[in-house]
Amino acid sequence: MNPFRLTALVALGLASGMALADVRVEGPVEYGIFESRYQDFQPGERVLTRSDQSIQRTEVIPAKLGTKFGLRYSLVGKRENDTPLTLLYLTPGVVSPDGKRHDKFVVEQKMAPGAPLDVMAFEFTEPHEVVPGEWRFMVFQGDRLLAQQVFSVR
């Protein structure tokens, strides 16, 4: 291939934003319930936790206030101004107090190159959030799926 043409293709790729960092999950993805010693959760209450909180590996999640569940994973290839992560929570239909049904929650999260681990979690803090059924968590960078996990809330 002509070296000028190859250079032009690389420049075109960089200018069009096609050159995303090769962000990928490295090692095992931990998933399940983030363990807590606190027991008597009240609506709206959150308990501060450490980032290295233990995770009880399970796909079956108890439908009760205070339950925090999700994923913890290590991303490599992260750069400061990279395309952010999109955390997609597909729910069995959370109905908020205003009567609106939410089949998904979407959170955009900037890349944190210095963080050794990334977390995607949901904590039941309000009674209307505690909805039994299938909850699917998906982590994207742009349109690339990096990780996903399905939970059964019972």
Backbone as numpy.savetxt, mean C-alpha at the origin, in Angstrom:
# Nx Ny Nz CAx CAy CAz Cx Cy Cz
23.09 -0.89 -35.23 22.24 0.29 -35.23 23.13 1.52 -35.23
22.72 2.52 -35.94 23.41 3.80 -36.03 23.51 4.40 -34.62
24.74 4.79 -34.14 24.89 5.36 -32.80 24.07 6.63 -32.60
23.92 7.44 -33.66 23.11 8.66 -33.53 21.65 8.30 -33.26
21.14 7.30 -33.96 19.74 6.89 -33.79 19.50 6.34 -32.37
20.45 5.53 -31.86 20.33 4.98 -30.52 20.31 6.11 -29.49
21.19 7.09 -29.65 21.22 8.25 -28.75 19.89 9.00 -28.81
19.36 9.17 -30.00 18.09 9.88 -30.16 16.95 9.11 -29.49
16.95 7.79 -29.59 15.90 6.98 -28.95 15.99 7.08 -27.43
17.21 7.03 -26.90 17.40 7.16 -25.45 16.93 8.54 -25.00
17.31 9.58 -25.71 16.89 10.94 -25.35 15.38 11.07 -25.43
14.76 10.49 -26.43 13.31 10.53 -26.57 12.65 9.84 -25.39
13.18 8.69 -25.00 12.64 7.97 -23.85 12.74 8.78 -22.57
13.87 9.45 -22.35 14.04 10.28 -21.16 13.09 11.47 -21.18
12.95 12.10 -22.33 12.09 13.28 -22.44 10.62 12.92 -22.27
10.22 11.74 -22.68 8.81 11.37 -22.60 8.44 10.81 -21.24
9.40 10.65 -20.34 9.10 10.13 -19.02 9.09 8.61 -18.97
9.49 7.97 -20.04 9.48 6.52 -20.08 10.56 5.92 -19.19
11.54 6.67 -18.84 12.66 6.13 -18.08 12.40 6.21 -16.58
11.50 5.36 -16.12 11.26 5.25 -14.68 12.41 4.47 -14.07
12.67 4.74 -12.82 13.68 3.93 -12.13 13.16 2.50 -12.08
14.06 1.57 -12.03 13.67 0.17 -11.97 13.30 -0.16 -10.52
12.22 0.42 -10.05 11.74 0.17 -8.69 11.09 -1.21 -8.68
11.48 -2.00 -7.68 10.90 -3.33 -7.55 10.93 -3.77 -6.10
10.08 -4.73 -5.80 10.05 -5.32 -4.46 11.19 -6.32 -4.37
11.95 -6.22 -3.28 13.04 -7.16 -3.06 12.76 -7.93 -1.78
12.93 -9.23 -1.84 12.71 -10.06 -0.67 11.24 -10.36 -0.46
10.94 -10.99 0.66 9.55 -11.38 0.92 8.67 -10.19 1.29
7.41 -10.28 0.93 6.42 -9.29 1.36 5.75 -9.85 2.61
5.81 -9.09 3.70 5.11 -9.49 4.92 3.68 -9.00 4.80
2.73 -9.80 5.25 1.34 -9.38 5.21 0.58 -10.00 6.38
-0.50 -9.33 6.76 -1.34 -9.84 7.83 -1.74 -8.74 8.78
-1.84 -9.11 10.06 -2.29 -8.18 11.11 -1.08 -7.61 11.83
-1.03 -6.29 11.93 0.02 -5.62 12.70 -0.37 -5.79 14.18
0.49 -6.46 14.93 0.17 -6.80 16.31 0.24 -5.60 17.23
-0.69 -5.58 18.19 -0.75 -4.52 19.19 -1.20 -5.13 20.51
-0.67 -4.62 21.60 -1.08 -5.09 22.92 -2.34 -4.39 23.40
-2.64 -3.26 22.79 -3.82 -2.48 23.17 -5.07 -3.24 22.77
-6.08 -3.30 23.63 -7.24 -4.14 23.37 -8.56 -3.40 23.23
-8.82 -2.40 24.05 -10.15 -1.80 24.14 -10.26 -0.54 23.28
-10.26 -0.72 21.96 -10.31 0.41 21.04 -11.69 1.06 21.06
-11.70 2.37 21.00 -12.93 3.15 20.92 -13.00 3.80 19.53
-14.21 4.10 19.03 -14.32 4.75 17.72 -13.45 6.01 17.64
-12.73 6.14 16.52 -11.88 7.30 16.28 -10.51 7.22 16.92
-10.27 6.20 17.71 -9.01 6.08 18.45 -7.95 5.36 17.63
-6.75 5.92 17.64 -5.59 5.27 17.03 -4.50 5.20 18.08
-3.76 4.13 18.05 -2.66 3.96 18.98 -1.37 4.10 18.19
-0.47 4.95 18.67 0.81 5.12 17.99 1.60 3.82 18.07
2.19 3.44 16.95 2.95 2.19 16.90 4.32 2.45 16.30
5.19 1.48 16.46 6.53 1.55 15.89 6.49 1.04 14.46
7.47 1.46 13.67 7.52 1.00 12.28 7.94 -0.46 12.17
8.57 -0.99 13.22 9.00 -2.39 13.18 8.02 -3.32 13.89
6.77 -2.89 13.98 5.71 -3.66 14.62 5.64 -5.07 14.01
5.47 -6.08 14.84 5.36 -7.46 14.36 4.08 -7.63 13.54
4.15 -8.52 12.56 3.00 -8.82 11.73 2.67 -10.30 11.88
1.42 -10.57 12.27 0.94 -11.95 12.34 0.49 -12.33 10.93
1.19 -13.24 10.31 0.91 -13.60 8.91 -0.43 -14.32 8.81
-1.37 -13.68 8.12 -2.69 -14.26 7.90 -3.38 -13.51 6.79
-4.31 -14.17 6.14 -5.16 -13.53 5.15 -6.56 -13.30 5.71
-6.82 -13.86 6.91 -8.13 -13.73 7.55 -8.02 -12.66 8.64
-8.82 -11.62 8.51 -8.74 -10.44 9.37 -10.01 -10.34 10.22
-9.88 -10.18 11.55 -11.08 -10.01 12.38 -11.74 -8.65 12.13
-13.05 -8.66 11.97 -13.82 -7.44 11.73 -14.11 -6.77 13.06
-13.13 -6.01 13.56 -13.33 -5.31 14.84 -12.48 -4.04 14.89
-12.96 -3.07 15.64 -12.23 -1.81 15.80 -10.81 -2.07 16.29
-9.88 -1.30 15.78 -8.49 -1.38 16.21 -7.64 -2.34 15.40
-8.25 -3.16 14.57 -7.47 -4.09 13.76 -6.76 -3.32 12.66
-5.44 -3.49 12.61 -4.62 -2.87 11.56 -4.02 -4.00 10.75
-4.23 -3.97 9.44 -3.74 -5.04 8.59 -3.17 -4.48 7.29
-2.31 -5.25 6.66 -1.72 -4.77 5.42 -0.43 -5.47 5.07
0.44 -4.72 4.38 1.69 -5.24 3.83 2.88 -4.42 4.32
4.01 -5.09 4.41 5.29 -4.40 4.63 6.27 -5.03 3.65
7.00 -4.19 2.93 7.85 -4.68 1.85 9.04 -3.75 1.69
10.04 -4.25 0.99 11.25 -3.47 0.71 11.31 -3.17 -0.77
11.41 -1.88 -1.10 11.55 -1.46 -2.49 13.00 -1.08 -2.75
13.53 -1.55 -3.86 14.87 -1.15 -4.27 14.75 -0.36 -5.57
15.75 0.50 -5.80 15.76 1.33 -7.01 14.99 2.63 -6.84
14.64 2.99 -5.60 13.88 4.23 -5.36 14.79 5.44 -5.51
14.23 6.49 -6.11 14.92 7.78 -6.21 13.96 8.86 -5.75
14.53 9.95 -5.25 13.77 11.05 -4.65 12.59 11.54 -5.48
12.81 11.91 -6.72 11.74 12.51 -7.52 11.10 11.52 -8.49
11.12 10.25 -8.13 10.53 9.21 -8.95 9.01 9.34 -8.97
8.38 8.66 -9.90 6.93 8.56 -9.92 6.48 8.01 -8.57
5.51 8.65 -7.91 5.09 8.19 -6.58 4.38 6.84 -6.64
4.24 6.25 -5.47 3.48 5.01 -5.36 2.00 5.36 -5.28
1.17 4.51 -5.83 -0.27 4.61 -5.66 -0.70 3.38 -4.89
-1.30 3.61 -3.72 -1.79 2.52 -2.89 -3.29 2.43 -3.14
-3.74 1.30 -3.65 -5.14 1.11 -4.01 -5.75 0.07 -3.07
-6.74 0.51 -2.31 -7.46 -0.36 -1.38 -8.83 -0.64 -1.99
-9.06 -1.86 -2.44 -10.38 -2.23 -2.95 -11.15 -2.85 -1.80
-12.33 -2.30 -1.51 -13.10 -2.74 -0.34 -14.38 -3.45 -0.79
-15.04 -4.16 0.13 -16.32 -4.76 -0.20 -17.47 -3.74 -0.14
-17.15 -2.47 0.04 -18.17 -1.42 0.05 -18.32 -0.77 1.41
-17.42 0.14 1.73 -17.50 0.90 2.97 -18.49 2.04 2.74
-19.50 2.14 3.59 -20.48 3.22 3.48 -20.18 4.24 4.58
-19.78 5.44 4.17 -19.43 6.49 5.12 -20.69 7.08 5.75
-20.55 7.80 6.86 -21.71 8.38 7.55 -22.58 9.28 6.66
-21.99 9.84 5.58 -22.78 10.68 4.67 -23.58 9.86 3.67
-23.52 8.51 3.79 -24.30 7.63 2.93 -23.61 7.23 1.63
-22.40 7.72 1.41 -21.67 7.38 0.17 -20.96 6.04 0.32
-21.05 5.24 -0.74 -20.38 3.95 -0.76 -18.99 4.13 -1.37
-18.00 3.50 -0.75 -16.62 3.57 -1.20 -16.12 2.16 -1.49
-16.02 1.82 -2.76 -15.49 0.52 -3.15 -13.98 0.55 -3.28
-13.40 1.74 -3.19 -11.94 1.86 -3.23 -11.50 3.12 -2.50
-10.30 3.04 -1.97 -9.61 4.20 -1.42 -8.28 4.26 -2.16
-7.85 5.45 -2.55 -6.61 5.62 -3.29 -5.73 6.62 -2.53
-4.50 6.22 -2.28 -3.54 7.07 -1.58 -2.29 7.17 -2.45
-1.82 8.40 -2.67 -0.57 8.59 -3.40 0.52 8.85 -2.38
1.65 8.16 -2.53 2.74 8.25 -1.55 4.05 8.53 -2.28
4.72 9.60 -1.88 6.03 9.92 -2.48 7.03 8.84 -2.13
8.00 8.68 -3.00 9.09 7.74 -2.75 9.92 8.24 -1.57
10.33 7.32 -0.73 11.20 7.63 0.40 12.47 6.80 0.24
13.44 7.32 -0.53 14.64 6.53 -0.84 15.40 6.03 0.39
15.38 6.76 1.49 16.13 6.34 2.67 15.41 5.33 3.54
14.14 5.09 3.29 13.37 4.16 4.12 13.68 2.71 3.71
14.10 1.89 4.67 14.42 0.50 4.33 13.17 -0.33 4.03
12.03 0.06 4.60 10.78 -0.67 4.39 9.65 0.29 4.07
8.69 -0.18 3.29 7.48 0.58 2.99 6.29 -0.21 3.51
5.23 0.51 3.88 4.05 -0.11 4.47 2.80 0.37 3.77
1.89 -0.55 3.55 0.54 -0.24 3.10 -0.38 -0.92 4.10
-1.13 -0.13 4.86 -1.97 -0.72 5.91 -3.29 0.04 6.02
-4.26 -0.63 6.60 -5.56 -0.04 6.90 -5.89 -0.41 8.33
-6.39 0.57 9.09 -6.79 0.32 10.48 -8.25 0.68 10.64
-9.01 -0.25 11.19 -10.42 0.02 11.47 -10.52 0.95 12.68
-10.83 2.23 12.43 -10.93 3.19 13.52 -12.35 3.68 13.74
-13.23 3.43 12.79 -14.64 3.84 12.90 -15.53 2.64 12.61
-16.65 2.51 13.30 -17.53 1.35 13.09 -17.96 1.15 11.63
-18.19 2.23 10.89 -18.65 2.07 9.50 -17.57 1.48 8.58
-16.31 1.52 9.01 -15.22 0.97 8.20 -15.12 -0.56 8.31
-15.66 -1.11 9.37 -15.54 -2.54 9.64 -16.55 -3.29 8.77
-16.12 -3.63 7.56 -16.99 -4.28 6.58 -16.42 -5.65 6.23
-17.17 -6.71 6.55 -16.71 -8.05 6.17 -16.70 -8.22 4.65
-15.83 -9.11 4.20 -15.73 -9.41 2.78 -14.30 -9.35 2.31
-14.13 -9.31 0.99 -12.79 -9.29 0.39 -12.24 -7.88 0.32
-11.04 -7.69 0.86 -10.29 -6.44 0.77 -9.04 -6.76 -0.04
-8.80 -6.02 -1.11 -7.62 -6.25 -1.96 -6.74 -5.00 -1.89
-5.47 -5.20 -1.52 -4.49 -4.11 -1.45 -3.54 -4.26 -2.62
-3.32 -3.15 -3.34 -2.44 -3.17 -4.50 -1.50 -1.96 -4.45
-0.23 -2.19 -4.74 0.78 -1.12 -4.75 1.26 -0.96 -6.19
1.10 0.27 -6.71 1.52 0.58 -8.07 2.56 1.68 -8.06
3.42 1.67 -9.07 4.22 2.84 -9.42 3.85 3.13 -10.86
3.17 4.24 -11.08 2.61 4.51 -12.40 1.60 3.41 -12.69
1.76 2.74 -13.83 0.84 1.65 -14.14 1.44 0.28 -13.85
2.59 0.25 -13.18 3.25 -1.02 -12.83 2.79 -1.52 -11.48
2.26 -2.73 -11.43 1.86 -3.36 -10.18 3.11 -3.93 -9.51
3.40 -3.46 -8.28 4.58 -3.92 -7.56 4.26 -5.00 -6.54
3.08 -4.92 -5.91 2.69 -5.90 -4.90 1.18 -5.87 -4.75
0.63 -7.01 -4.31 -0.80 -7.06 -4.00 -1.05 -8.18 -3.00
-2.15 -8.03 -2.28 -2.55 -9.05 -1.31 -4.05 -8.97 -1.10
-4.69 -10.12 -0.99 -6.13 -10.18 -0.74 -6.34 -10.63 0.69
-7.25 -9.96 1.40 -7.60 -10.31 2.76 -9.10 -10.61 2.83
-9.45 -11.52 3.72 -10.86 -11.82 3.98 -11.18 -11.31 5.38
-11.99 -10.25 5.44 -12.39 -9.68 6.73 -13.64 -10.42 7.19
-13.57 -10.98 8.40 -14.70 -11.76 8.95 -15.03 -11.31 10.36
